[in-house]
Amino acid sequence: GPNSRKLLQKIVDPEFDISNEELTYMGCKEITVCGGTRARIFRLSFSGELAYEIAVPTRYGDTVIHKLMEAGEEFGVCMYGTEALGVMRIEKGHAAGNELNGTTTALNLGLGGFVSKKKDCIGKVLSQREGLISDDVLRMVGFIAVNPKDKITNGAHFINLGDPKTAAHDQGYMSSVAYSPELGHYVGIGFLKSGDKRKGEELMAVDFVRNNHIKVKVVSAHFVDPDGERLRA
């Protein structure tokens, strides 16, 4: 969170500068912590918040985490688990296991521009097959319920309003859902045919397993801090 750098400055040895100017987002450094213990610090964020990862030799791991908790008392530091992390990554629109399921491509995830057209890479030829680059290819986007009180469910399929709720009219599916404490309602990310061109459109999210059929709106997958100001602060 916003105090992570202040906390780390208490255990990183003073000769190492981890300011925003010296350790920018996606940067890494070899440092020492706690008076000489060698370490590497990576400025990475899976949660969308200002975040870091620290690597130390295995035998020092338990001691360092205790030192971090002790140093962070003044900031109200606490542990959090993978479920909380999952909520934050969905709020941020970060693709993870449910979206990286072996059937999606960089284009589906909105990352097609990162695949070089000049250099070769594993999967490049396959990714250019006609069926994977058609105009209506699935694109990852965000979804909110038109009625904020409705619960969005993972695995629901999208049907255009007025169309029969059948596989022949399937427009895509919801891959990840979470209740957002920050926004006060459910949010979801998923894949929709031509989804990048359909923001603002309303659809039915159809879930026969849970008998939950609700109207949803297509939005950006970046629900919280869309410009990334927090993780780059």
URCOR-V729616 format. One record per pair of residues at least 12 apart in sequence whose ideal C-beta (glycine too) atoms are under 7 Angstrom apart, sorted by sequence separation. I is the first residue (numbers start at 1). J is the second residue. If there is no record, write none. Layout:
BEGIN
i=I j=J
i=I j=J
END
This chain:
BEGIN
i=28 j=40
i=29 j=41
i=115 j=127
i=159 j=171
i=176 j=188
i=5 j=18
i=16 j=29
i=28 j=41
i=41 j=54
i=157 j=170
i=158 j=171
i=176 j=189
i=202 j=215
i=203 j=216
i=28 j=42
i=95 j=109
i=158 j=172
i=174 j=188
i=175 j=189
i=202 j=216
i=16 j=31
i=39 j=54
i=40 j=55
i=158 j=173
i=175 j=190
i=202 j=217
i=203 j=218
i=27 j=43
i=39 j=55
i=157 j=173
i=174 j=190
i=175 j=191
i=26 j=43
i=39 j=56
i=156 j=173
i=173 j=190
i=201 j=218
i=13 j=31
i=23 j=41
i=25 j=43
i=26 j=44
i=155 j=173
i=156 j=174
i=172 j=190
i=173 j=191
i=200 j=218
i=12 j=31
i=13 j=32
i=24 j=43
i=37 j=56
i=155 j=174
i=172 j=191
i=199 j=218
i=13 j=33
i=23 j=43
i=107 j=127
i=154 j=174
i=172 j=192
i=198 j=218
i=199 j=219
i=12 j=33
i=106 j=127
i=171 j=192
i=172 j=193
i=199 j=220
i=11 j=33
i=13 j=35
i=105 j=127
i=152 j=174
i=154 j=176
i=171 j=193
i=11 j=34
i=13 j=36
i=18 j=41
i=33 j=56
i=37 j=60
i=154 j=177
i=172 j=195
i=195 j=218
i=153 j=177
i=107 j=132
i=152 j=177
i=107 j=133
i=192 j=218
i=105 j=132
i=108 j=137
i=110 j=139
i=34 j=64
i=107 j=137
i=108 j=138
i=110 j=140
i=33 j=64
i=108 j=139
i=109 j=140
i=143 j=174
i=174 j=205
i=108 j=140
i=171 j=203
i=189 j=221
i=34 j=67
i=138 j=172
i=152 j=186
i=158 j=192
i=151 j=186
i=152 j=188
i=187 j=223
i=148 j=185
i=47 j=85
i=46 j=85
i=48 j=88
i=145 j=185
i=183 j=223
i=47 j=88
i=99 j=140
i=144 j=185
i=145 j=186
i=161 j=202
i=165 j=206
i=47 j=89
i=161 j=203
i=182 j=224
i=46 j=89
i=48 j=91
i=144 j=187
i=160 j=203
i=161 j=204
i=180 j=223
i=8 j=52
i=48 j=92
i=159 j=203
i=5 j=50
i=47 j=92
i=95 j=140
i=142 j=187
i=143 j=188
i=158 j=203
i=159 j=204
i=4 j=50
i=48 j=94
i=142 j=188
i=4 j=51
i=142 j=189
i=143 j=190
i=158 j=205
i=159 j=206
i=1 j=49
i=2 j=50
i=4 j=52
i=46 j=94
i=1 j=50
i=93 j=142
i=140 j=189
i=156 j=205
i=157 j=206
i=156 j=206
i=140 j=191
i=141 j=192
i=156 j=207
i=139 j=191
i=155 j=207
i=138 j=191
i=139 j=192
i=152 j=205
i=138 j=192
i=141 j=195
i=153 j=207
i=155 j=209
i=138 j=193
i=139 j=194
i=140 j=195
i=141 j=196
i=11 j=67
i=139 j=195
i=146 j=202
i=11 j=68
i=136 j=193
i=138 j=195
i=139 j=196
i=153 j=210
i=136 j=194
i=141 j=199
i=135 j=194
i=153 j=212
i=11 j=71
i=7 j=68
i=10 j=71
i=151 j=212
i=143 j=205
i=7 j=71
i=150 j=214
i=152 j=216
i=7 j=72
i=7 j=75
i=6 j=75
i=145 j=214
i=146 j=215
i=7 j=77
i=146 j=216
i=145 j=216
i=146 j=217
i=3 j=75
i=144 j=216
i=143 j=216
i=144 j=217
i=143 j=217
i=143 j=218
i=144 j=219
i=99 j=175
i=143 j=219
i=98 j=175
i=99 j=176
i=141 j=218
i=142 j=219
i=98 j=176
i=142 j=220
i=142 j=221
i=141 j=221
i=140 j=221
i=142 j=223
i=108 j=191
i=90 j=176
i=110 j=196
i=90 j=178
i=91 j=180
i=87 j=178
i=91 j=182
i=86 j=178
i=87 j=180
i=91 j=187
i=93 j=189
i=90 j=187
i=90 j=189
i=93 j=221
i=93 j=222
i=92 j=222
i=93 j=223
i=91 j=223
i=92 j=224
i=91 j=224
i=48 j=224
i=48 j=225
i=50 j=230
i=51 j=231
i=49 j=230
i=50 j=231
i=48 j=230
i=49 j=231
i=48 j=231
i=50 j=233
i=45 j=231
i=25 j=231
i=25 j=232
i=20 j=233
END
